[in-house]
Amino acid sequence: MVKPQYGKGNQKTMAVTVNEDKVVTLLDGQKIEIRPLKISLLRPFLAKFQSIQEVAEDNDKSMNLLLECVQIAMKQFKPELAEDISVLEDLLDLPTVYKIVEEASGNSTLFGGTAR
């Protein structure tokens, strides 16, 4: 349970955790700040991510779904990269995909910490 803290005038305030942006470097050297997605993008992102379980045995389909997750995330991080998934394919390696998906989801345990 989070205990309320007291601010000015003995008013109760709740502790707030602030997410710091992380930076990933794309294969062309571009640096992009990433952080958990806003809710409006998180919903389609998670829906897409959950469907990976259905195609887990097919590496191509799994990779395509991961790239679609990254494409959704790029709408927040760098919208011009969200326009064409083939452009993303040329800018990403698998560890970078994992970092983006992990951070965008707001769930550091998504890949068991392997993306760190």
N, C-alpha and C positions, 0 to 999 in steps of 0.2 A: 504494500500500500504506500502511495506517495503521500508524505505528510505535507500539509500546506506550510508555506513559509510566509513570514510577515514582512510586508514592505512598508512604505510610508504610511503613517497614521495607523499602524497596526492592522492594515487591511491584509486579508489572506490572499496569497498569490500561489499559483502552481508552478512547480519547477518545469522548465522547458528545455528540451534537448534540441540543439541546432545541428543540422547535418551540414558538414563542410563539403564543399565541392572537391571532387577528385579529378585528376587530369589523366587522360589517356593520350598516347601518341599514335597516330595512324601511320600506316606504312609510308606515306608520302611526307612524313614529318609534321603534319598538322597536329596541334595540340588542342584537345577539346575538353572543356570542363563538364563533368558529369555529376549527377546527384539523383536522388530518388525522383521518380516521375510524379507530376501532378496527377490527381485522381482521374481527370478526364482522359488521360493517356494510359494510366495504369490499368484501367479496366480492359481495354482491348489488348494491351500488352500481356496481361495475365491469362486472358482467354486463349490467346495464341500460344503462350508458353505451356499451358496445361495440355494442349493438344499434342505436344511432343511425345507424351507417354503412349499415344495411340500408334505412333510410327517409330518407336524407339529402335526397332530392329532394322530399319532402313536408314542408313547414314545420310543419303542424299536428301530424303524428306526431312530428317531431323535437322540437318544443316540449313535447309531452306526455311524451316520454321524459326530457327534461331536468328537467321538473317532478317526475317520479317519482324521479329521482336526488336532487333536493333534498328530497323527502319522506323518502327513506331517510336522508339526512344529518340531517334534523331530529329523527330518533329519538334521536340523540346530543346535538344542540345545544339543542333546545327541543321535547321530546316532544309537548306538547299541540298544536303546529302540524303534526305528522306525521299527525294523525288525519283531516284533511279536506283533500284537494288543492285544492278550490275556495277554501278560505280562503287557502291559499298563493298562489293566482293573484292574489288581491286585495292581497297584501302585497309582491309582488315585481315588479321590472322586470328586463329582460334583463341589464343589467350586473351586477345583484345576483345573479341566477341563476348567471352565469359565475363570479363571485367565490366563491360557495358551492361550486360544483362543483369549481373549481380547488383550493381549499383542502382540501375534504373528500377529494379524491383523493390529496392529498399530492404532486401533480405540478404544479409551477408552469409547466411547458411545455405543459400540456394545451390551453390556448387561446393559446399563443404569447405569453403575458404581456399579452394584451389586457384582462384583467380588473383590471389594477392601476391 
